[in-house]
Amino acid sequence: MGRRRLHVKMGVVSARVLEPVLKEIDRIVLSEGYTDTSDYLRNLIRKDFKERGVRIKMEEKTST
């Protein structure tokens, strides 16, 4: 039986923030165990989507 893997296309999002905001993001990332800023932002987006009831369908691909 093959493992299930998600096959997804990735995109890039870029945002400019004020330096004090960036410093606070860096503090949160370091103190709360996030891998990096992207990890933190993905988590915020997942929480926001959950609150809004947004569901994203992921394509599944079976690996042999």
CHARMM internal coordinates of N, CA and C (Angstrom, degrees):
IC EDIT
DIST 1 N 1 CA 1.4483
DIST 1 CA 1 C 1.5247
ANGL 1 N 1 CA 1 C 108.75
DIST 1 C 2 N 1.3266
ANGL 1 CA 1 C 2 N 118.37
DIHE 1 N 1 CA 1 C 2 N 128.97
DIST 2 N 2 CA 1.4617
ANGL 1 C 2 N 2 CA 122.73
DIHE 1 CA 1 C 2 N 2 CA -177.04
DIST 2 CA 2 C 1.5171
ANGL 2 N 2 CA 2 C 112.70
DIHE 1 C 2 N 2 CA 2 C -78.82
DIST 2 C 3 N 1.3066
ANGL 2 CA 2 C 3 N 114.64
DIHE 2 N 2 CA 2 C 3 N 156.47
DIST 3 N 3 CA 1.4622
ANGL 2 C 3 N 3 CA 120.27
DIHE 2 CA 2 C 3 N 3 CA 175.94
DIST 3 CA 3 C 1.5183
ANGL 3 N 3 CA 3 C 109.06
DIHE 2 C 3 N 3 CA 3 C -76.47
DIST 3 C 4 N 1.3099
ANGL 3 CA 3 C 4 N 116.05
DIHE 3 N 3 CA 3 C 4 N 150.82
DIST 4 N 4 CA 1.4562
ANGL 3 C 4 N 4 CA 120.97
DIHE 3 CA 3 C 4 N 4 CA 176.49
DIST 4 CA 4 C 1.5231
ANGL 4 N 4 CA 4 C 108.46
DIHE 3 C 4 N 4 CA 4 C -90.90
DIST 4 C 5 N 1.3024
ANGL 4 CA 4 C 5 N 115.01
DIHE 4 N 4 CA 4 C 5 N 131.65
DIST 5 N 5 CA 1.4585
ANGL 4 C 5 N 5 CA 120.57
DIHE 4 CA 4 C 5 N 5 CA 177.98
DIST 5 CA 5 C 1.5111
ANGL 5 N 5 CA 5 C 108.90
DIHE 4 C 5 N 5 CA 5 C -130.93
DIST 5 C 6 N 1.3067
ANGL 5 CA 5 C 6 N 115.92
DIHE 5 N 5 CA 5 C 6 N 144.09
DIST 6 N 6 CA 1.4507
ANGL 5 C 6 N 6 CA 119.75
DIHE 5 CA 5 C 6 N 6 CA 175.84
DIST 6 CA 6 C 1.5191
ANGL 6 N 6 CA 6 C 108.63
DIHE 5 C 6 N 6 CA 6 C -89.64
DIST 6 C 7 N 1.2997
ANGL 6 CA 6 C 7 N 115.82
DIHE 6 N 6 CA 6 C 7 N 131.82
DIST 7 N 7 CA 1.4521
ANGL 6 C 7 N 7 CA 121.66
DIHE 6 CA 6 C 7 N 7 CA 176.54
DIST 7 CA 7 C 1.5262
ANGL 7 N 7 CA 7 C 106.56
DIHE 6 C 7 N 7 CA 7 C -108.94
DIST 7 C 8 N 1.3265
ANGL 7 CA 7 C 8 N 116.26
DIHE 7 N 7 CA 7 C 8 N 107.07
DIST 8 N 8 CA 1.4659
ANGL 7 C 8 N 8 CA 119.47
DIHE 7 CA 7 C 8 N 8 CA -177.53
DIST 8 CA 8 C 1.5180
ANGL 8 N 8 CA 8 C 110.19
DIHE 7 C 8 N 8 CA 8 C -131.04
DIST 8 C 9 N 1.3010
ANGL 8 CA 8 C 9 N 115.17
DIHE 8 N 8 CA 8 C 9 N 147.13
DIST 9 N 9 CA 1.4567
ANGL 8 C 9 N 9 CA 120.63
DIHE 8 CA 8 C 9 N 9 CA 173.06
DIST 9 CA 9 C 1.5209
ANGL 9 N 9 CA 9 C 107.09
DIHE 8 C 9 N 9 CA 9 C -88.39
DIST 9 C 10 N 1.3077
ANGL 9 CA 9 C 10 N 116.33
DIHE 9 N 9 CA 9 C 10 N 139.68
DIST 10 N 10 CA 1.4544
ANGL 9 C 10 N 10 CA 121.44
DIHE 9 CA 9 C 10 N 10 CA -178.97
DIST 10 CA 10 C 1.5225
ANGL 10 N 10 CA 10 C 109.60
DIHE 9 C 10 N 10 CA 10 C -106.39
DIST 10 C 11 N 1.3025
ANGL 10 CA 10 C 11 N 115.30
DIHE 10 N 10 CA 10 C 11 N 151.78
DIST 11 N 11 CA 1.4555
ANGL 10 C 11 N 11 CA 122.30
DIHE 10 CA 10 C 11 N 11 CA 175.39
DIST 11 CA 11 C 1.5250
ANGL 11 N 11 CA 11 C 108.40
DIHE 10 C 11 N 11 CA 11 C -127.89
DIST 11 C 12 N 1.3003
ANGL 11 CA 11 C 12 N 116.10
DIHE 11 N 11 CA 11 C 12 N 172.14
DIST 12 N 12 CA 1.4585
ANGL 11 C 12 N 12 CA 121.38
DIHE 11 CA 11 C 12 N 12 CA -179.78
DIST 12 CA 12 C 1.5189
ANGL 12 N 12 CA 12 C 108.91
DIHE 11 C 12 N 12 CA 12 C -120.16
DIST 12 C 13 N 1.3301
ANGL 12 CA 12 C 13 N 116.00
DIHE 12 N 12 CA 12 C 13 N 135.87
DIST 13 N 13 CA 1.4505
ANGL 12 C 13 N 13 CA 122.55
DIHE 12 CA 12 C 13 N 13 CA 176.23
DIST 13 CA 13 C 1.5217
ANGL 13 N 13 CA 13 C 106.95
DIHE 12 C 13 N 13 CA 13 C -119.72
DIST 13 C 14 N 1.3093
ANGL 13 CA 13 C 14 N 115.90
DIHE 13 N 13 CA 13 C 14 N 135.24
DIST 14 N 14 CA 1.4578
ANGL 13 C 14 N 14 CA 120.69
DIHE 13 CA 13 C 14 N 14 CA 179.13
DIST 14 CA 14 C 1.5144
ANGL 14 N 14 CA 14 C 108.76
DIHE 13 C 14 N 14 CA 14 C -125.17
DIST 14 C 15 N 1.3221
ANGL 14 CA 14 C 15 N 117.31
DIHE 14 N 14 CA 14 C 15 N 139.90
DIST 15 N 15 CA 1.4611
ANGL 14 C 15 N 15 CA 120.41
DIHE 14 CA 14 C 15 N 15 CA 179.11
DIST 15 CA 15 C 1.5205
ANGL 15 N 15 CA 15 C 109.69
DIHE 14 C 15 N 15 CA 15 C -142.86
DIST 15 C 16 N 1.2994
ANGL 15 CA 15 C 16 N 115.08
DIHE 15 N 15 CA 15 C 16 N 142.74
DIST 16 N 16 CA 1.4635
ANGL 15 C 16 N 16 CA 120.40
DIHE 15 CA 15 C 16 N 16 CA 174.14
DIST 16 CA 16 C 1.5189
ANGL 16 N 16 CA 16 C 107.40
DIHE 15 C 16 N 16 CA 16 C -96.60
DIST 16 C 17 N 1.3288
ANGL 16 CA 16 C 17 N 116.19
DIHE 16 N 16 CA 16 C 17 N 133.87
DIST 17 N 17 CA 1.4592
ANGL 16 C 17 N 17 CA 121.21
DIHE 16 CA 16 C 17 N 17 CA 177.02
DIST 17 CA 17 C 1.5253
ANGL 17 N 17 CA 17 C 108.81
DIHE 16 C 17 N 17 CA 17 C -132.31
DIST 17 C 18 N 1.3014
ANGL 17 CA 17 C 18 N 115.86
DIHE 17 N 17 CA 17 C 18 N 157.19
DIST 18 N 18 CA 1.4518
ANGL 17 C 18 N 18 CA 120.49
DIHE 17 CA 17 C 18 N 18 CA 176.86
DIST 18 CA 18 C 1.5233
ANGL 18 N 18 CA 18 C 110.04
DIHE 17 C 18 N 18 CA 18 C -64.04
DIST 18 C 19 N 1.3135
ANGL 18 CA 18 C 19 N 117.22
DIHE 18 N 18 CA 18 C 19 N 149.18
DIST 19 N 19 CA 1.4583
ANGL 18 C 19 N 19 CA 121.39
DIHE 18 CA 18 C 19 N 19 CA -177.65
DIST 19 CA 19 C 1.5352
ANGL 19 N 19 CA 19 C 113.07
DIHE 18 C 19 N 19 CA 19 C -55.53
DIST 19 C 20 N 1.3534
ANGL 19 CA 19 C 20 N 119.89
DIHE 19 N 19 CA 19 C 20 N -41.92
DIST 20 N 20 CA 1.4743
ANGL 19 C 20 N 20 CA 118.16
DIHE 19 CA 19 C 20 N 20 CA 177.27
DIST 20 CA 20 C 1.5291
ANGL 20 N 20 CA 20 C 112.95
DIHE 19 C 20 N 20 CA 20 C -61.23
DIST 20 C 21 N 1.3334
ANGL 20 CA 20 C 21 N 116.46
DIHE 20 N 20 CA 20 C 21 N -33.64
DIST 21 N 21 CA 1.4696
ANGL 20 C 21 N 21 CA 120.70
DIHE 20 CA 20 C 21 N 21 CA 177.24
DIST 21 CA 21 C 1.5251
ANGL 21 N 21 CA 21 C 109.46
DIHE 20 C 21 N 21 CA 21 C -66.83
DIST 21 C 22 N 1.3190
ANGL 21 CA 21 C 22 N 116.64
DIHE 21 N 21 CA 21 C 22 N -44.89
DIST 22 N 22 CA 1.4595
ANGL 21 C 22 N 22 CA 120.82
DIHE 21 CA 21 C 22 N 22 CA 179.17
DIST 22 CA 22 C 1.5316
ANGL 22 N 22 CA 22 C 111.15
DIHE 21 C 22 N 22 CA 22 C -61.11
DIST 22 C 23 N 1.2999
ANGL 22 CA 22 C 23 N 116.89
DIHE 22 N 22 CA 22 C 23 N -41.32
DIST 23 N 23 CA 1.4725
ANGL 22 C 23 N 23 CA 120.53
DIHE 22 CA 22 C 23 N 23 CA 178.17
DIST 23 CA 23 C 1.5220
ANGL 23 N 23 CA 23 C 111.22
DIHE 22 C 23 N 23 CA 23 C -62.15
DIST 23 C 24 N 1.3248
ANGL 23 CA 23 C 24 N 116.74
DIHE 23 N 23 CA 23 C 24 N -40.13
DIST 24 N 24 CA 1.4699
ANGL 23 C 24 N 24 CA 120.29
DIHE 23 CA 23 C 24 N 24 CA 178.45
DIST 24 CA 24 C 1.5227
ANGL 24 N 24 CA 24 C 110.76
DIHE 23 C 24 N 24 CA 24 C -67.89
DIST 24 C 25 N 1.3236
ANGL 24 CA 24 C 25 N 116.82
DIHE 24 N 24 CA 24 C 25 N -40.26
DIST 25 N 25 CA 1.4698
ANGL 24 C 25 N 25 CA 119.91
DIHE 24 CA 24 C 25 N 25 CA 175.73
DIST 25 CA 25 C 1.5183
ANGL 25 N 25 CA 25 C 109.86
DIHE 24 C 25 N 25 CA 25 C -59.88
DIST 25 C 26 N 1.3204
ANGL 25 CA 25 C 26 N 117.78
DIHE 25 N 25 CA 25 C 26 N -46.73
DIST 26 N 26 CA 1.4689
ANGL 25 C 26 N 26 CA 121.60
DIHE 25 CA 25 C 26 N 26 CA 179.21
DIST 26 CA 26 C 1.5301
ANGL 26 N 26 CA 26 C 110.95
DIHE 25 C 26 N 26 CA 26 C -59.28
DIST 26 C 27 N 1.3538
ANGL 26 CA 26 C 27 N 116.62
DIHE 26 N 26 CA 26 C 27 N -41.07
DIST 27 N 27 CA 1.4642
ANGL 26 C 27 N 27 CA 120.08
DIHE 26 CA 26 C 27 N 27 CA 179.40
DIST 27 CA 27 C 1.5287
ANGL 27 N 27 CA 27 C 110.32
DIHE 26 C 27 N 27 CA 27 C -62.85
DIST 27 C 28 N 1.3221
ANGL 27 CA 27 C 28 N 116.82
DIHE 27 N 27 CA 27 C 28 N -44.22
DIST 28 N 28 CA 1.4644
ANGL 27 C 28 N 28 CA 121.50
DIHE 27 CA 27 C 28 N 28 CA 179.92
DIST 28 CA 28 C 1.5254
ANGL 28 N 28 CA 28 C 110.43
DIHE 27 C 28 N 28 CA 28 C -63.55
DIST 28 C 29 N 1.3211
ANGL 28 CA 28 C 29 N 117.00
DIHE 28 N 28 CA 28 C 29 N -45.33
DIST 29 N 29 CA 1.4690
ANGL 28 C 29 N 29 CA 121.68
DIHE 28 CA 28 C 29 N 29 CA -179.76
DIST 29 CA 29 C 1.5286
ANGL 29 N 29 CA 29 C 110.12
DIHE 28 C 29 N 29 CA 29 C -57.72
DIST 29 C 30 N 1.3241
ANGL 29 CA 29 C 30 N 116.80
DIHE 29 N 29 CA 29 C 30 N -47.10
DIST 30 N 30 CA 1.4658
ANGL 29 C 30 N 30 CA 120.85
DIHE 29 CA 29 C 30 N 30 CA -178.26
DIST 30 CA 30 C 1.5229
ANGL 30 N 30 CA 30 C 112.50
DIHE 29 C 30 N 30 CA 30 C -69.68
DIST 30 C 31 N 1.3159
ANGL 30 CA 30 C 31 N 117.25
DIHE 30 N 30 CA 30 C 31 N -40.97
DIST 31 N 31 CA 1.4639
ANGL 30 C 31 N 31 CA 120.05
DIHE 30 CA 30 C 31 N 31 CA -173.27
DIST 31 CA 31 C 1.5237
ANGL 31 N 31 CA 31 C 114.11
DIHE 30 C 31 N 31 CA 31 C -82.62
DIST 31 C 32 N 1.3241
ANGL 31 CA 31 C 32 N 117.31
DIHE 31 N 31 CA 31 C 32 N -22.63
DIST 32 N 32 CA 1.4636
ANGL 31 C 32 N 32 CA 119.47
DIHE 31 CA 31 C 32 N 32 CA -174.79
DIST 32 CA 32 C 1.5222
ANGL 32 N 32 CA 32 C 113.79
DIHE 31 C 32 N 32 CA 32 C -109.36
DIST 32 C 33 N 1.3245
ANGL 32 CA 32 C 33 N 117.19
DIHE 32 N 32 CA 32 C 33 N 11.54
DIST 33 N 33 CA 1.4540
ANGL 32 C 33 N 33 CA 120.87
DIHE 32 CA 32 C 33 N 33 CA 171.04
DIST 33 CA 33 C 1.5167
ANGL 33 N 33 CA 33 C 116.58
DIHE 32 C 33 N 33 CA 33 C 79.12
DIST 33 C 34 N 1.3192
ANGL 33 CA 33 C 34 N 117.54
DIHE 33 N 33 CA 33 C 34 N 18.24
DIST 34 N 34 CA 1.4634
ANGL 33 C 34 N 34 CA 118.69
DIHE 33 CA 33 C 34 N 34 CA 174.89
DIST 34 CA 34 C 1.5260
ANGL 34 N 34 CA 34 C 108.96
DIHE 33 C 34 N 34 CA 34 C -73.03
DIST 34 C 35 N 1.3162
ANGL 34 CA 34 C 35 N 116.58
DIHE 34 N 34 CA 34 C 35 N 149.48
DIST 35 N 35 CA 1.4555
ANGL 34 C 35 N 35 CA 121.82
DIHE 34 CA 34 C 35 N 35 CA 179.12
DIST 35 CA 35 C 1.5229
ANGL 35 N 35 CA 35 C 111.04
DIHE 34 C 35 N 35 CA 35 C -65.60
DIST 35 C 36 N 1.3251
ANGL 35 CA 35 C 36 N 115.87
DIHE 35 N 35 CA 35 C 36 N -43.62
DIST 36 N 36 CA 1.4654
ANGL 35 C 36 N 36 CA 122.09
DIHE 35 CA 35 C 36 N 36 CA -179.76
DIST 36 CA 36 C 1.5174
ANGL 36 N 36 CA 36 C 108.29
DIHE 35 C 36 N 36 CA 36 C -165.01
DIST 36 C 37 N 1.3257
ANGL 36 CA 36 C 37 N 116.45
DIHE 36 N 36 CA 36 C 37 N -178.59
DIST 37 N 37 CA 1.4610
ANGL 36 C 37 N 37 CA 121.30
DIHE 36 CA 36 C 37 N 37 CA -179.07
DIST 37 CA 37 C 1.5242
ANGL 37 N 37 CA 37 C 111.43
DIHE 36 C 37 N 37 CA 37 C -59.42
DIST 37 C 38 N 1.3143
ANGL 37 CA 37 C 38 N 117.75
DIHE 37 N 37 CA 37 C 38 N -38.96
DIST 38 N 38 CA 1.4668
ANGL 37 C 38 N 38 CA 120.70
DIHE 37 CA 37 C 38 N 38 CA 179.29
DIST 38 CA 38 C 1.5203
ANGL 38 N 38 CA 38 C 111.53
DIHE 37 C 38 N 38 CA 38 C -61.24
DIST 38 C 39 N 1.3173
ANGL 38 CA 38 C 39 N 117.10
DIHE 38 N 38 CA 38 C 39 N -40.60
DIST 39 N 39 CA 1.4601
ANGL 38 C 39 N 39 CA 122.44
DIHE 38 CA 38 C 39 N 39 CA 178.23
DIST 39 CA 39 C 1.5308
ANGL 39 N 39 CA 39 C 109.78
DIHE 38 C 39 N 39 CA 39 C -60.51
DIST 39 C 40 N 1.3183
ANGL 39 CA 39 C 40 N 116.34
DIHE 39 N 39 CA 39 C 40 N -45.05
DIST 40 N 40 CA 1.4675
ANGL 39 C 40 N 40 CA 122.05
DIHE 39 CA 39 C 40 N 40 CA 178.58
DIST 40 CA 40 C 1.5354
ANGL 40 N 40 CA 40 C 110.71
DIHE 39 C 40 N 40 CA 40 C -62.29
DIST 40 C 41 N 1.3138
ANGL 40 CA 40 C 41 N 117.20
DIHE 40 N 40 CA 40 C 41 N -47.54
DIST 41 N 41 CA 1.4640
ANGL 40 C 41 N 41 CA 120.52
DIHE 40 CA 40 C 41 N 41 CA -178.87
DIST 41 CA 41 C 1.5278
ANGL 41 N 41 CA 41 C 112.19
DIHE 40 C 41 N 41 CA 41 C -65.59
DIST 41 C 42 N 1.3394
ANGL 41 CA 41 C 42 N 117.53
DIHE 41 N 41 CA 41 C 42 N -39.54
DIST 42 N 42 CA 1.4742
ANGL 41 C 42 N 42 CA 119.81
DIHE 41 CA 41 C 42 N 42 CA 176.46
DIST 42 CA 42 C 1.5284
ANGL 42 N 42 CA 42 C 110.30
DIHE 41 C 42 N 42 CA 42 C -60.61
DIST 42 C 43 N 1.3364
ANGL 42 CA 42 C 43 N 116.22
DIHE 42 N 42 CA 42 C 43 N -39.84
DIST 43 N 43 CA 1.4611
ANGL 42 C 43 N 43 CA 120.42
DIHE 42 CA 42 C 43 N 43 CA 178.93
DIST 43 CA 43 C 1.5341
ANGL 43 N 43 CA 43 C 110.78
DIHE 42 C 43 N 43 CA 43 C -64.00
DIST 43 C 44 N 1.3298
ANGL 43 CA 43 C 44 N 117.07
DIHE 43 N 43 CA 43 C 44 N -43.23
DIST 44 N 44 CA 1.4690
ANGL 43 C 44 N 44 CA 120.27
DIHE 43 CA 43 C 44 N 44 CA 177.31
DIST 44 CA 44 C 1.5301
ANGL 44 N 44 CA 44 C 110.99
DIHE 43 C 44 N 44 CA 44 C -60.93
DIST 44 C 45 N 1.3119
ANGL 44 CA 44 C 45 N 116.69
DIHE 44 N 44 CA 44 C 45 N -42.22
DIST 45 N 45 CA 1.4689
ANGL 44 C 45 N 45 CA 120.86
DIHE 44 CA 44 C 45 N 45 CA 179.89
DIST 45 CA 45 C 1.5277
ANGL 45 N 45 CA 45 C 110.17
DIHE 44 C 45 N 45 CA 45 C -64.61
DIST 45 C 46 N 1.3405
ANGL 45 CA 45 C 46 N 117.20
DIHE 45 N 45 CA 45 C 46 N -44.06
DIST 46 N 46 CA 1.4805
ANGL 45 C 46 N 46 CA 119.91
DIHE 45 CA 45 C 46 N 46 CA 178.17
DIST 46 CA 46 C 1.5286
ANGL 46 N 46 CA 46 C 110.52
DIHE 45 C 46 N 46 CA 46 C -58.75
DIST 46 C 47 N 1.3515
ANGL 46 CA 46 C 47 N 117.55
DIHE 46 N 46 CA 46 C 47 N -44.92
DIST 47 N 47 CA 1.4675
ANGL 46 C 47 N 47 CA 121.23
DIHE 46 CA 46 C 47 N 47 CA 179.39
DIST 47 CA 47 C 1.5272
ANGL 47 N 47 CA 47 C 110.94
DIHE 46 C 47 N 47 CA 47 C -62.15
DIST 47 C 48 N 1.3240
ANGL 47 CA 47 C 48 N 116.88
DIHE 47 N 47 CA 47 C 48 N -44.04
DIST 48 N 48 CA 1.4594
ANGL 47 C 48 N 48 CA 120.93
DIHE 47 CA 47 C 48 N 48 CA 179.67
DIST 48 CA 48 C 1.5256
ANGL 48 N 48 CA 48 C 110.69
DIHE 47 C 48 N 48 CA 48 C -62.93
DIST 48 C 49 N 1.3212
ANGL 48 CA 48 C 49 N 117.07
DIHE 48 N 48 CA 48 C 49 N -46.06
DIST 49 N 49 CA 1.4649
ANGL 48 C 49 N 49 CA 120.75
DIHE 48 CA 48 C 49 N 49 CA 178.83
DIST 49 CA 49 C 1.5286
ANGL 49 N 49 CA 49 C 110.53
DIHE 48 C 49 N 49 CA 49 C -59.93
DIST 49 C 50 N 1.3361
ANGL 49 CA 49 C 50 N 116.88
DIHE 49 N 49 CA 49 C 50 N -41.78
DIST 50 N 50 CA 1.4642
ANGL 49 C 50 N 50 CA 120.76
DIHE 49 CA 49 C 50 N 50 CA -179.88
DIST 50 CA 50 C 1.5239
ANGL 50 N 50 CA 50 C 110.06
DIHE 49 C 50 N 50 CA 50 C -61.62
DIST 50 C 51 N 1.3363
ANGL 50 CA 50 C 51 N 117.22
DIHE 50 N 50 CA 50 C 51 N -45.18
DIST 51 N 51 CA 1.4666
ANGL 50 C 51 N 51 CA 121.32
DIHE 50 CA 50 C 51 N 51 CA 178.83
DIST 51 CA 51 C 1.5262
ANGL 51 N 51 CA 51 C 111.37
DIHE 50 C 51 N 51 CA 51 C -61.89
DIST 51 C 52 N 1.3242
ANGL 51 CA 51 C 52 N 116.99
DIHE 51 N 51 CA 51 C 52 N -35.76
DIST 52 N 52 CA 1.4652
ANGL 51 C 52 N 52 CA 121.68
DIHE 51 CA 51 C 52 N 52 CA -178.25
DIST 52 CA 52 C 1.5290
ANGL 52 N 52 CA 52 C 112.73
DIHE 51 C 52 N 52 CA 52 C -85.27
DIST 52 C 53 N 1.3310
ANGL 52 CA 52 C 53 N 117.04
DIHE 52 N 52 CA 52 C 53 N -8.26
DIST 53 N 53 CA 1.4587
ANGL 52 C 53 N 53 CA 120.14
DIHE 52 CA 52 C 53 N 53 CA -178.36
DIST 53 CA 53 C 1.5184
ANGL 53 N 53 CA 53 C 112.76
DIHE 52 C 53 N 53 CA 53 C 77.50
DIST 53 C 54 N 1.3298
ANGL 53 CA 53 C 54 N 116.71
DIHE 53 N 53 CA 53 C 54 N 21.00
DIST 54 N 54 CA 1.4657
ANGL 53 C 54 N 54 CA 120.90
DIHE 53 CA 53 C 54 N 54 CA 179.49
DIST 54 CA 54 C 1.5233
ANGL 54 N 54 CA 54 C 108.82
DIHE 53 C 54 N 54 CA 54 C -81.47
DIST 54 C 55 N 1.3162
ANGL 54 CA 54 C 55 N 116.20
DIHE 54 N 54 CA 54 C 55 N 128.74
DIST 55 N 55 CA 1.4734
ANGL 54 C 55 N 55 CA 121.31
DIHE 54 CA 54 C 55 N 55 CA 177.49
DIST 55 CA 55 C 1.5170
ANGL 55 N 55 CA 55 C 108.36
DIHE 54 C 55 N 55 CA 55 C -120.15
DIST 55 C 56 N 1.3163
ANGL 55 CA 55 C 56 N 115.09
DIHE 55 N 55 CA 55 C 56 N 132.52
DIST 56 N 56 CA 1.4669
ANGL 55 C 56 N 56 CA 121.26
DIHE 55 CA 55 C 56 N 56 CA 178.87
DIST 56 CA 56 C 1.5182
ANGL 56 N 56 CA 56 C 108.01
DIHE 55 C 56 N 56 CA 56 C -109.06
DIST 56 C 57 N 1.3195
ANGL 56 CA 56 C 57 N 116.73
DIHE 56 N 56 CA 56 C 57 N 125.48
DIST 57 N 57 CA 1.4656
ANGL 56 C 57 N 57 CA 120.62
DIHE 56 CA 56 C 57 N 57 CA 178.85
DIST 57 CA 57 C 1.5296
ANGL 57 N 57 CA 57 C 109.00
DIHE 56 C 57 N 57 CA 57 C -84.73
DIST 57 C 58 N 1.3124
ANGL 57 CA 57 C 58 N 115.40
DIHE 57 N 57 CA 57 C 58 N 126.30
DIST 58 N 58 CA 1.4591
ANGL 57 C 58 N 58 CA 121.89
DIHE 57 CA 57 C 58 N 58 CA 178.22
DIST 58 CA 58 C 1.5212
ANGL 58 N 58 CA 58 C 108.76
DIHE 57 C 58 N 58 CA 58 C -101.68
DIST 58 C 59 N 1.3175
ANGL 58 CA 58 C 59 N 115.72
DIHE 58 N 58 CA 58 C 59 N 140.08
DIST 59 N 59 CA 1.4559
ANGL 58 C 59 N 59 CA 121.93
DIHE 58 CA 58 C 59 N 59 CA 176.25
DIST 59 CA 59 C 1.5254
ANGL 59 N 59 CA 59 C 109.12
DIHE 58 C 59 N 59 CA 59 C -78.49
DIST 59 C 60 N 1.3206
ANGL 59 CA 59 C 60 N 116.70
DIHE 59 N 59 CA 59 C 60 N 132.13
DIST 60 N 60 CA 1.4625
ANGL 59 C 60 N 60 CA 119.36
DIHE 59 CA 59 C 60 N 60 CA 178.24
DIST 60 CA 60 C 1.5141
ANGL 60 N 60 CA 60 C 110.21
DIHE 59 C 60 N 60 CA 60 C -101.84
DIST 60 C 61 N 1.3197
ANGL 60 CA 60 C 61 N 115.46
DIHE 60 N 60 CA 60 C 61 N 142.23
DIST 61 N 61 CA 1.4566
ANGL 60 C 61 N 61 CA 121.62
DIHE 60 CA 60 C 61 N 61 CA 178.57
DIST 61 CA 61 C 1.5289
ANGL 61 N 61 CA 61 C 107.06
DIHE 60 C 61 N 61 CA 61 C -133.26
DIST 61 C 62 N 1.3241
ANGL 61 CA 61 C 62 N 117.93
DIHE 61 N 61 CA 61 C 62 N 128.63
DIST 62 N 62 CA 1.4465
ANGL 61 C 62 N 62 CA 121.19
DIHE 61 CA 61 C 62 N 62 CA 179.51
DIST 62 CA 62 C 1.5119
ANGL 62 N 62 CA 62 C 109.97
DIHE 61 C 62 N 62 CA 62 C -87.46
DIST 62 C 63 N 1.3203
ANGL 62 CA 62 C 63 N 115.12
DIHE 62 N 62 CA 62 C 63 N 130.49
DIST 63 N 63 CA 1.4539
ANGL 62 C 63 N 63 CA 121.19
DIHE 62 CA 62 C 63 N 63 CA 179.55
DIST 63 CA 63 C 1.5241
ANGL 63 N 63 CA 63 C 109.23
DIHE 62 C 63 N 63 CA 63 C -99.65
DIST 63 C 64 N 1.3045
ANGL 63 CA 63 C 64 N 117.96
DIHE 63 N 63 CA 63 C 64 N 140.33
DIST 64 N 64 CA 1.4696
ANGL 63 C 64 N 64 CA 120.86
DIHE 63 CA 63 C 64 N 64 CA -178.52
DIST 64 CA 64 C 1.4988
ANGL 64 N 64 CA 64 C 111.66
DIHE 63 C 64 N 64 CA 64 C -98.75
END
COOR INIT
IC SEED 1 N 1 CA 1 C
IC BUILD
